[in-house]
Every structure is written in C-alpha cells, then in structure tokens.
Amino acid sequence: MITVRLRIVDAFTERAFTGNPAAVVRLDDRKQLPDDGWFRSLALELNAPATGFILPAEDDRADFRLRWFTPSVELELCGHATLASARCLFDDGLTGPIRFATRSGVLNARQRSDGAVVLEFPAQPPRQIEPPAGLARALGAEPVWVGEGGDKYLVELVDAAAVRQLEPDIEALRDLPASSVVVTACSDLPDADFVSRCFAPKLGNPEDQVTGSAHTVLGPFWGSRLGRDELVGLQLSRRTGLVGVRLVDGRAELTGRAVVVLDGQLSPAVLT
C-alpha cells in the first residue's frame, strides 16, 4: 500500500506556533500522481495558509517539482511553503542544494551550516505608481509611497506603529486589482531593518502571517532606501516572523528557519 507523508511546518521562525504554517505533502510515485482536483481538495481540507506538494521532477533541470495551493487558489510563488518543503527534504537526508521546478521557474534552496535555509528567488523591485482609487480608504491609513511589483501593491506608511495598528477593510482590499497589499515602514525595533504586513484576501488569506514572496519586493525597496544589500524584515502579523534578505545579481536570497510541528501520513481513504 502506498503511504504519503504529511507534515505541518512553521516557517520563518525558530519557535513552534509562530511564523507561517504550511502543510507539506511529498508524492514520489510518478505513476500514481493525482489530478489537480485532488491537490485543490486536499489543500482545502488541510486549510493551511499554503500547502506545498513535492512531486517528481519532469526533466534534469530540477530535482523536484513544487506546487503551492492555498485553500482557494494555486499560487505562482510562495516563500514560506518553499522554505517548509526544503526543511522537510533536508530532514529527509538531502544535503546539496535543491532545485525546485515551479510556476515561477527553477528555484534553488540550500541549507547553511547553522541549519537556516536560503531560498534563491527572483527579485521584484517595485515601481512607483499613483495610489489606486479606494486604497487609502480600504487600508484606513494614508500612504506615504505606493508601488507595484510581482502583482502586489507595496504601500509605505509613516512609521512602524501605523503598520502595527492597521485595521484594514478586508472586503474592500479584495476589490483592488492586485493580488495582495503589502504595507511597510522602517523598523522601530533593533532586530529588523523594516516591518511589514501582508493582506491577500483574493488568495484566500485575509492576512498572511509571514510572506516570503513579499520580501522579493520589500528587499529591493528597502535596499535602495537604506543603501544596503543585506537586510532583515519583521512581519508584524499575530504570529510574527523574521526574513533575512540578501540582494545579489537580480535575486532576492531569503533566509529563514522552520520548525516541524506535525509529522504523519495521509489516510488510505484520501489516496483513493
């Protein structure tokens, strides 16, 4: 009988029950891969912010395929579920850099000697735009600067307190054209250079807890502002998490840790 392992991993954190939870499902049998409906149904059943499905590679460009699903949509790019998937594979005994074939191209993950995982993602520098109609009203705060990158609105607020205290109208944010809205400000804490929060109701996450993909936009923005190519971002969600960002050769290398909080397997009833 085929068994399929399921793990729940808290990403971008060193402590369980913080960071961003992701489910990770590893499917190694190339001959019995399920259809898209099964992926969507399982992601909805698990109801994690994202579920990463590790699948056999289709060619020698990559070691695995990786797909990401929220309870409602398939994602083009997901940082925390990639970190969680890499953590699981390293725990399974892989040692070298891992190449994932994804909808955003081939993404590399490697493990540092201290156990942290580094993800090589494409940087997505935001371009400044006129604030879209309804944005300030939906946020309940006046933007200092608005840009767009990676189908995300990046909104700078006056300070970290404004980001921390924000109580947006989630349904109004859903009506905006971009897939998500990332708010940010310079950090008021010593362990981070900038703070952020990410709202993605269109993707099934009214407020995402720690958003790796948002840091492909945040990193270039704050790197330019602060004149640095290595930064640390603190996401001020309820669970919070830290994301290291290093800008190099058009990439945003995201560094984080992850904790496995559940390790089991799917019921045979699910596999039929």
C-alpha positions in Angstrom: 0.0 0.0 0.0 1.3 3.5 -0.9 1.8 5.8 2.0 2.0 9.5 1.7 3.7 11.6 4.3 2.2 14.8 5.6 4.0 17.4 7.7 2.9 20.7 9.1 5.8 23.2 9.4 6.0 26.6 10.9 8.2 28.7 8.6 10.4 31.8 9.1 10.6 31.1 12.9 12.6 29.1 15.4 9.6 28.5 17.7 6.6 26.3 17.2 3.2 28.1 16.8 4.8 31.2 15.4 5.8 32.1 11.9 3.7 31.0 9.0 2.3 27.4 8.9 2.5 25.3 5.8 1.4 21.8 5.0 4.0 19.7 3.1 3.0 16.6 1.1 5.6 14.5 -0.7 4.5 12.4 -3.6 7.3 10.2 -5.0 5.3 7.7 -7.2 5.4 9.2 -10.7 2.9 6.6 -12.0 0.2 7.5 -9.5 0.2 11.2 -9.3 -3.3 12.7 -8.6 -5.1 15.2 -10.7 -5.4 18.9 -10.0 -8.8 18.5 -8.3 -7.2 16.2 -5.7 -4.5 18.8 -4.9 -7.1 21.5 -4.5 -9.4 19.3 -2.4 -6.6 18.3 0.0 -5.4 21.9 0.3 -8.9 23.0 1.2 -9.2 20.1 3.7 -5.9 21.0 5.4 -6.9 24.7 5.4 -3.3 25.9 6.0 -2.3 29.2 4.5 -0.5 27.2 1.9 0.2 23.5 1.1 3.4 22.6 -0.8 3.2 19.5 -2.9 6.7 18.0 -3.6 6.5 16.0 -6.9 8.9 14.0 -9.0 10.9 16.2 -11.5 10.0 16.0 -15.1 13.5 16.6 -16.5 17.1 17.1 -15.4 16.7 20.9 -14.9 15.4 20.3 -11.4 15.4 17.7 -8.6 11.7 18.1 -7.8 8.6 19.9 -8.9 6.9 22.0 -6.3 3.3 23.3 -6.4 1.7 25.6 -3.9 -2.1 25.8 -3.1 -4.0 27.9 -0.7 -7.5 26.7 0.3 -8.8 28.6 -2.7 -6.2 29.0 -5.5 -2.9 27.7 -6.9 -0.1 30.2 -6.3 2.5 31.5 -8.7 5.1 31.9 -6.0 5.1 31.1 -2.3 8.1 31.6 0.0 7.0 30.1 3.3 5.8 26.8 1.7 9.1 26.6 -0.3 11.0 27.0 3.0 8.9 24.4 4.7 9.3 22.0 1.7 13.1 22.4 1.7 13.2 21.9 5.5 11.4 18.6 5.1 13.7 17.4 2.3 16.8 18.4 4.3 15.3 16.5 7.3 14.9 13.5 4.9 18.6 13.4 4.3 19.2 15.6 1.2 22.4 17.5 1.6 23.1 19.5 -1.6 21.3 22.5 -2.9 17.7 21.5 -4.0 16.3 22.7 -7.4 12.5 23.1 -7.5 10.7 23.4 -10.8 7.8 25.8 -10.2 5.4 28.1 -11.9 7.9 30.8 -11.3 10.8 28.9 -12.9 13.5 26.8 -11.2 14.1 28.0 -7.6 17.1 26.8 -5.6 17.2 26.1 -1.8 20.3 25.4 0.2 21.0 24.8 3.9 23.6 26.7 5.9 25.8 25.0 8.4 23.7 26.5 11.2 20.5 24.9 9.9 19.0 28.0 8.3 17.6 27.6 4.8 18.4 30.0 2.0 15.9 30.4 -0.9 17.1 31.9 -4.2 14.1 33.9 -5.6 13.9 36.4 -8.4 13.9 40.0 -7.0 10.9 42.0 -8.0 11.7 45.7 -7.4 8.5 47.8 -7.2 7.8 50.7 -9.5 6.1 53.8 -8.1 2.5 54.2 -9.1 -0.3 56.6 -8.4 -2.3 55.3 -5.4 -5.2 53.3 -6.8 -8.7 54.6 -6.1 -10.0 53.2 -2.8 -6.6 52.1 -1.5 -6.3 54.6 1.4 -10.0 54.0 2.4 -9.6 50.3 2.3 -6.4 50.5 4.5 -7.8 53.1 6.8 -4.4 54.9 6.5 -2.8 57.5 4.2 0.1 56.1 2.1 3.4 57.8 2.1 4.5 55.9 -1.1 2.8 53.3 -3.3 4.4 51.0 -5.7 3.7 47.8 -7.6 5.8 44.7 -8.0 5.1 41.0 -8.5 1.3 41.7 -8.7 1.4 43.2 -5.3 0.8 46.7 -4.1 3.6 47.9 -1.8 2.4 50.7 0.5 4.8 52.6 2.7 3.2 54.1 5.9 4.5 56.9 8.1 6.0 54.6 10.7 6.1 51.1 12.2 3.3 52.0 14.7 1.0 52.8 11.8 1.7 49.3 10.3 1.2 47.6 13.7 -2.1 49.3 14.4 -3.6 49.0 10.9 -7.1 47.5 10.8 -8.0 47.4 7.1 -11.3 46.7 5.4 -10.5 43.2 4.1 -13.5 43.1 1.7 -12.5 46.5 0.2 -9.0 45.2 -0.3 -10.4 42.2 -2.2 -11.9 44.7 -4.7 -8.5 46.1 -5.6 -6.8 44.9 -8.9 -3.6 43.5 -7.3 -3.5 40.0 -5.7 -2.3 41.3 -2.4 -1.4 44.5 -0.5 1.9 44.7 1.5 2.3 47.6 4.0 5.6 48.5 5.3 7.7 51.1 7.3 11.1 51.5 8.7 11.5 49.3 11.8 11.3 50.7 15.3 13.0 47.5 16.8 16.7 46.7 16.9 16.5 43.2 15.3 15.0 44.3 12.0 15.5 46.9 9.3 11.9 47.2 8.2 8.5 45.9 9.2 5.6 44.7 7.1 2.1 43.1 7.0 0.6 41.4 4.0 -3.1 41.2 3.1 -4.2 38.7 0.4 -7.9 38.0 0.6 -8.0 37.2 -3.1 -5.6 34.4 -2.5 -7.6 33.0 0.5 -5.5 34.7 3.2 -7.1 37.8 4.6 -3.8 38.5 6.5 -0.9 36.3 5.7 1.4 35.6 8.7 4.9 35.7 7.2 5.1 36.2 3.4 8.4 35.2 1.8 7.3 36.3 -1.7 6.5 39.8 -0.4 10.2 40.1 0.6 11.2 39.8 -3.1 9.5 43.2 -3.4 10.3 44.6 0.1 14.0 43.7 -0.1 14.8 45.8 -3.3 12.6 48.7 -2.0 14.4 48.9 1.4 17.8 48.0 -0.1 17.5 51.1 -2.3 16.2 53.2 0.6 18.9 52.2 3.1 21.8 51.7 0.7 22.3 48.1 1.7 22.1 44.6 0.1 21.6 42.6 3.3 18.5 43.3 5.4 16.2 41.7 7.9 12.4 42.1 7.7 10.0 41.6 10.6 6.4 40.8 9.6 4.1 42.2 12.3 1.3 39.6 12.0 -0.3 37.9 15.0 2.3 35.1 14.8 5.2 37.2 13.6 8.4 36.0 11.8 11.8 37.2 10.6 13.0 37.0 7.0 16.6 37.7 6.0 17.1 39.2 2.6 20.3 39.4 0.6 20.2 41.1 -2.8 22.6 39.7 -5.4 22.6 39.5 -9.2 18.9 40.3 -9.6 17.9 37.7 -7.0 16.5 38.1 -3.5 18.0 35.4 -1.3 15.6 34.8 1.5 16.9 33.2 4.7 14.8 31.7 7.4 14.3 28.8 9.8 11.4 26.4 10.2 10.0 24.0 12.8 8.1 20.8 12.0 5.1 20.6 14.4 3.3 17.5 12.9 4.7 14.5 11.1 2.3 11.8 9.9 0.7 10.3 6.9 -2.5 10.6 4.9 -5.2 8.1 5.4 -5.6 5.5 2.6 -9.1 6.7 2.1 -7.7 10.1 0.9 -5.5 8.3 -1.7 -8.4 6.7 -3.5 
